[in-house]
Structure formats: structure tokens, C-alpha cells
Amino acid sequence: MLQAWQVGRGDGELARRIVTISVFAVACAAIGLAAPSFLTVGNLRAIELSSSVLLVASVGATFVILMGSIDLSIGAIASFCGMLVARMAPDFGFWAIPIVCLVGLSCGVINGLVYVYLRIPSILVTLATATTLSGAVLFVSDGRSLTVTDAAVIDIAQGAWLNVIPNAVLISLVIYMAAVVLGARTRFGRMTLALGSDEQTAALVGVKVNTIKIQAFALSGLLGGFAGALLAARLGSATATMGSFMTLDTITAVVVGGTAITGGFGNVRLTILGVLFTTTLSNGLNTLALAPHLQAIIQGVVILFAVLLNTKRVNAEDVR
């Protein structure tokens, strides 16, 4: 049982990595041949910046999915916090960012508390949170888009370290590496995997199940809030629906990266591959000028394929 709780290693992880990279390479080559503008420096930089925002949000979502739950409020948290950054930046400057991160953290804690103590499935709890925040962001913005005017806030995403590496990319990679360590080297990381594998057994051996669940949702909310702030800074403006794409894209990235949607199997390490695949696919479909409904169909097929690929390796359970 303890072995089943460990982060995926060996031949299984290598196979997932090879499959993900191979499909990613083939997709890039096919889109590049169909649309030469896809492989230009400018477009690759756009993919890089888009991936940085999604990576931050997906890292938090990974821990929630690893324990067999799901968070549908990430997009709404990002939109709400991004709007708050735009609203607060003129008065608080750079400090608007840590403030909205605390807002995101609070939303995550509320998700966790309601999920744990009221025993409502996480998919319903986070859906309710998302609906509430979708209304709150319209209230905060008066239904208008807001411009981010503070230079310090804008620089966190649009600036570049040594004029080479975009700040957004550097920050997202630091968060990703910290999450990898958190997932592989700490009790919290191991226990999220344990809950997804067998929650009852985990409780019997002394795992503080409720605490781990609340912490996982808190982390997801915190990083969702920061992702929203980063997105607002990158775009230079905020809209009520700016983070809506994250709800689906984070789940896609985590699952494509090899984490089972049913929990108990996967790790944070491969989430970055899922993020690159998801962002590149979305960018490529836009570059090909495909109709929105066709893009949605293709993305849905990718999610289904990824779920089938990973649920073969775990005992299927209902997502909690």
C-alpha cells in the first residue's frame, strides 16, 4: 500500500513522458506545416508567456486532483483576483498582488472547509464558489474592463530578468520547482497521493485527512489568485471573464501530464508537459483559424484520451 502512494517512477513514468513528448512534437510539427507563422519567434514567445500563467494555476490544481477531488473555481478565483489587482493597484501598487493572493487563499480555505465539514462533493462546492465569484467580479468592476496602470505590477509579468528571461516565466518556474519539492519531499505531498489512493487506509494509519484536504484547496486558491494577478499584469487590463479558460485548461494540463483524474496516481513533475501541450494546442488551433466549436471538440477529445490513458493504471473511483 505504501508503495502505491509513492510518486510515479520507473517504467510507468518514463512511458507517460515519452507518450506526452511524442504527441507534443507531432502536434507542433503538424501545426507548423499547416501554419508557418506558428513557429515564429513572436508566437513561441506568446506560448511561453501563456504557459507561465497556466503553469501557476495547474500546479495548485495538481494537488487537489491527486487526492481525488477537483477544483472548478480556479478560473473564477483568477478572474476575481485579477480584477482586484486592477482595482487596487492605483492605491496599493505592488502590494495589491500579495493582497489578492490572500483573497485567493481565503477562497481556497472556504472551499476546503465546506467540502470537509459539510461533506458536499468538491465538484459542487467549487462550482458554487465559481458562480458566486463570477457575480462578485461583475460587482467589483461594474461590468467594465479595468486597465492596470501601476508600473510595478505590470513589470512582474511584462518585465524581463537581465532583459532575457521574462519575469512571468521565471516566477512560474520557481513556483513549479517549489511544488515539485513539495510533492515529492514533504509529508503533505505524500499524503495527498495517499488520500487519492485509499482515503480510509490513510486515515487508519494516522493521516490527518481533513487537514490535508483543506491545505490542498488552500494552495489551489492561493496559486489561482496569483495566476489571476499575473494574467492581469501580462495583459495590462482585467475583464470579468479573463480567467475562465483556466477552469478547463488546468484540468486538461494536469491529466495530460499523467495525473489520474480519479486521484492516487501521478505527480507534479509532469504537469509542466501537460501545460506546454495544452497551451501549444490552444495557440495552434487559433493560428489555424479553426472555428471555436471545432477547437472545443478537439480539446474535449484530448481530455478524454488522457483520462483513458491514465485510468488504466488505477482503480477507477468517483471523483470526490
Sequence and secondary structure as in RCSB ss.txt:
>XXXX:A:sequence
MLQAWQVGRGDGELARRIVTISVFAVACAAIGLAAPSFLTVGNLRAIELSSSVLLVASVGATFVILMGSIDLSIG
AIASFCGMLVARMAPDFGFWAIPIVCLVGLSCGVINGLVYVYLRIPSILVTLATATTLSGAVLFVSDGRSLTVTD
AAVIDIAQGAWLNVIPNAVLISLVIYMAAVVLGARTRFGRMTLALGSDEQTAALVGVKVNTIKIQAFALSGLLGG
FAGALLAARLGSATATMGSFMTLDTITAVVVGGTAITGGFGNVRLTILGVLFTTTLSNGLNTLALAPHLQAIIQG
VVILFAVLLNTKRVNAEDVR
>XXXX:A:secstr
 HHHHS   HHHHHHHHHHHHHHHHHHHHHHHHH GGGGSHHHHHHHHHHHHHHHHHHHHHHHHHHTT   S HH
HHHHHHHHHHHHHHHHHGGGHHHHHHHHHHHHHHHHHHHHHHS   HHHHHHHHHHHHHHHHHHHHTTS EE   
HHHHHHHH EETTTEEHHHHHHHHHHHHHHHHHHHSHHHHHHHHHHHHHHHHHHTT  HHHHHHHHHHHHHHHHH
HHHHHHHHHHTEE TTTTTHHHHHHHHHHHHTT  TTSSS  STTHHHHHHHHHHHHHHHHHTT  HHHHHHHHH
HHHHHHHHHHHTTS      
